[in-house]
Amino acid sequence: MAEVLVVAFDRRCQPECGRKLGLRRRCAAMAKQQKTRFYILSRCISMLLCWHAHNLSD
């Protein structure tokens, strides 16, 4: 009978725990995506600035 109570408790906890885990994963994925976008943008800007500086010296 104790096993039945444990199984019933686990079923109630899983959707709530899954939502928290899902939110954490979504936030981590979004943060990683923003970090990647910022990195790409910074690389593009630095390449444009270096190209501009190199072009002026010719």
Backbone torsions as a table, in degrees:
resi	resn	phi	psi	omega
1	MET	NA	-31.7	178.1
2	ALA	-65.4	-33.0	178.9
3	GLU	-65.1	-36.9	179.7
4	VAL	-63.9	-40.5	179.3
5	LEU	-66.2	-38.5	179.8
6	VAL	-65.9	-42.4	179.6
7	VAL	-64.7	-42.1	179.6
8	ALA	-64.9	-38.1	178.8
9	PHE	-66.4	-41.9	179.9
10	ASP	-63.9	-37.3	179.4
11	ARG	-64.9	-36.9	179.2
12	ARG	-71.6	-35.2	-175.2
13	CYS	-77.1	-33.2	-173.6
14	GLN	-59.5	-47.9	179.8
15	PRO	-62.7	-40.0	-179.8
16	GLU	-67.8	-45.0	178.8
17	CYS	-65.8	-36.9	178.3
18	GLY	-63.8	-38.4	178.3
19	ARG	-65.2	-42.3	179.7
20	LYS	-64.8	-42.9	179.8
21	LEU	-66.6	-40.3	179.0
22	GLY	-63.7	-41.4	178.2
23	LEU	-64.6	-41.3	178.8
24	ARG	-62.8	-42.5	179.0
25	ARG	-65.5	-42.4	179.8
26	ARG	-63.6	-42.2	178.8
27	CYS	-64.4	-41.7	179.5
28	ALA	-65.6	-40.2	179.1
29	ALA	-66.4	-40.2	179.7
30	MET	-67.3	-40.7	178.1
31	ALA	-64.1	-40.0	178.5
32	LYS	-65.0	-40.5	178.8
33	GLN	-64.8	-42.2	178.6
34	GLN	-65.9	-38.9	178.0
35	LYS	-63.1	-40.7	178.7
36	THR	-65.2	-43.8	178.9
37	ARG	-62.0	-41.9	179.2
38	PHE	-64.2	-40.1	179.0
39	TYR	-63.3	-46.6	-179.9
40	ILE	-62.6	-44.6	179.4
41	LEU	-61.4	-43.6	-179.8
42	SER	-65.8	-37.2	177.5
43	ARG	-66.1	-41.2	178.4
44	CYS	-63.4	-44.0	179.3
45	ILE	-63.4	-43.6	179.9
46	SER	-65.7	-37.3	177.4
47	MET	-66.3	-40.3	177.9
48	LEU	-64.4	-41.2	179.2
49	LEU	-66.7	-41.8	178.8
50	CYS	-67.1	-39.5	178.3
51	TRP	-64.4	-41.0	179.6
52	HIS	-64.3	-43.8	179.8
53	ALA	-66.2	-39.1	-179.9
54	HIS	-69.4	-38.3	-179.4
55	ASN	-66.1	-34.3	179.9
56	LEU	-70.7	-30.0	-176.7
57	SER	-78.5	-16.9	-179.8
58	ASP	-72.8	NA	NA
